[in-house]
Amino acid sequence: QQVGHIPPAVAKCLHQYPTVFSVSQGDEALPRVELNKQLTSCDQRTAAVQRVLKELKAQQAFPCLKGWRDEMYNVMPYFCDTPFFRMERAATSLFGVKRYGAHLNGYT
């Protein structure tokens, strides 16, 4: 199932991690990125993606990872679905996943 839209620059970077990601040319000249099919559980996918993201953070590969806050975010096709995997919230923009949040404004 598709859970996001990964920009070509990010897909190119993920190509370095073949044990976690499979990157191939898509139908519309855009890269297609899939998680390794051997990662069969949410926990396995989460751990594998987390290792990659921590390495990319250490390399300062993407500016958004400077906002790392150790907040794991559920990645799923639809809001009420079971999570496919979890990832650092600061990295969700790299994967183009749907993000949800709640905001409260208060006046006194």
Secondary structure by P-SEA (a helix, b strand, c coil): cccccccaaaaaaacccccccccccccccbbbbbcccccccaaaaaaaaaaaaaaaaaacccccccccccbbbbbcccccccccccccccccccccccccbbbbbbcc
